[in-house]
Amino acid sequence: MPGGVNSPVRAFKGVGGTPLFFESADGARMVDVDGHEFIDFVGSWGVMLLGHNHPGIVEAVSEALVRGTSFGAPAPGEVDLAERVIELVRGVEVVRMVNSGTEATMSAIRLARAATGRTVLIKFRGGYHGHGDAFLVDAGSGAATLGVPSSPGVPDSLAAQTLVADYNDLDSVAELFHGAEDRVAAVIVEPVAGNMGCVPPVPGFLQGLRDLCDRYGSLLIFDEVMTGFRVSAGCAQEKYGVLPDLTTLGKVIGGGLPVGAYGGRENLMRQIAPDGPVYQAGTLSGNPLAVAAGSAALSYIQAHPEIYAELESLGQGLGDGLLEIGSELGIPLTWNQSGAMGSLFFGPGPVNDWRSVERTETARFAPFFHEMLTREVYLPPSPYEAWFWSTAHDHDAVGKTLEAARDSLKAALDHG
Ligand code: PLP
C-alpha cells in the first residue's frame, strides 16, 4: 500500500513517526494492537458522532447482516435513511445515496454544471471536498499536510475551471464573479471549514455567498460531509441559517459504514438519472448494511436533540481548559470550535482563513502530538485537521485530556 496506508493523512507524514495500528474501539476510546488504550479525538475523521461501538448501530447492522449484505435492487432501508435525511436537513428535498463524501461532491458539481449550463467552480483556499480532480486545487486536509495542495495528474484545462477564493472573505468571491461573469456554475464551501483546522464562518459570510450566487445565477453547494449532523442535527445550514441549493453529506450519515449522499431542491435533483439526463450510479450505493448503520445513527439524533448542546459545551470546556493551560505556561494558543468539532492553533488568534492558519506555529504541533500520544490521547496527526469528539466523551475524558495537554505542552517546551 502506498505509504502503508489507504488514505494519506493516516501515515503520520504531518507529524513524523510511525502510525499506530488499531484493533478495537469502544465509546470514546480506541485500543491499538499492542493493547494501549487512547482517548480518541479523530473519531474516524468525524464519523463517530455517537462514539465507537454504539449499541443502536451495532444492533441495526447485526440485524441487517443476516438479511443479506447487498441486493443491487431497491430495499426499505434506503428509503428509511432518505426520509430521515429529508426530515433533518432543510435544504434537501430529494436525496441520492452514494458511498463516500468524494462521490457526493463530484456528483453535486456535475449536477450544478448540467443545471446551469456553465463550467466554472469557485472553491476556497484550504477547503477540501474529497479527491475529485476539480477540487485538488489549493486543497486542505491531507493535501495541505503533504504540501501538495494541487495534485499532479489533474489536467490543466480542468484545474483552470476551478477558481479559488479566500474563506471568510466575500470580496475575494465577488472579485472572481466579476471576472467570470456568467460562467460560474457553483460556489462550493465547507460552511464551517474543517480541513485547514476548524475555522467557523464569520457573521454574514455564508449569507453573502447566498446573495452572490443569487445575483449571478450560480448554485450554492454546502459541502456538509464534515459538518453534517455534527454541528447541529440540521447541519451547518440550520446552525447558521443559510440554505444552499445543493448539500453534500458523508461521515456521520453512515454511522461508521461507507455512506455519502447529495441532495437539494427537487427541481435540481430530478435532473439526476433516471428522472433526468445527468448520469450518476453506484453498484453498492444504498448498501443495506451501510444504510442500516446510517439510519440507526440518525434515528438516535432525532430522538436525542439535546446532545448538540452537550457536545458544544463539552468542547467549550476542553477549549477553555487548553487556553488556561496555555496562559499559565506562557504559550499563546487559539481554540476554534463549532458544535462537536474544534481545533487548537499555536499562536494568537483570530484564525479565520487559510492565511491566518499558515501564520500559526504549525511546527509546534508535531512535538505536542507525540507527547499527547505517549499520554494516551490520540489527536489527528496533522495541524490542519479538526478534532472530533462524540457523545461518548464525558467530563472524565476531557479532564484526562487536559491533564495530558498540560504535561505535553510542558514537555514540548522543555525539549525546545
Ligand atoms: N468533503 C469534506 C468537507 C470532507 O471533509 C471530506 C473528507 O474528509 C470529503 C468531502 C471527502 O469525503 P470522503 O473521504 O468520504 O471521500
Boltz pocket constraint, residues with backbone or C-beta under 6 A from the ligand:
constraints:
  - pocket:
      binder: B
      contacts: [[A, 45], [A, 99], [A, 100], [A, 101], [A, 102], [A, 103], [A, 105], [A, 128], [A, 129], [A, 130], [A, 131], [A, 141], [A, 190], [A, 194], [A, 195], [A, 223], [A, 224], [A, 225], [A, 226], [A, 250], [A, 251], [A, 260]]
      max_distance: 6.0
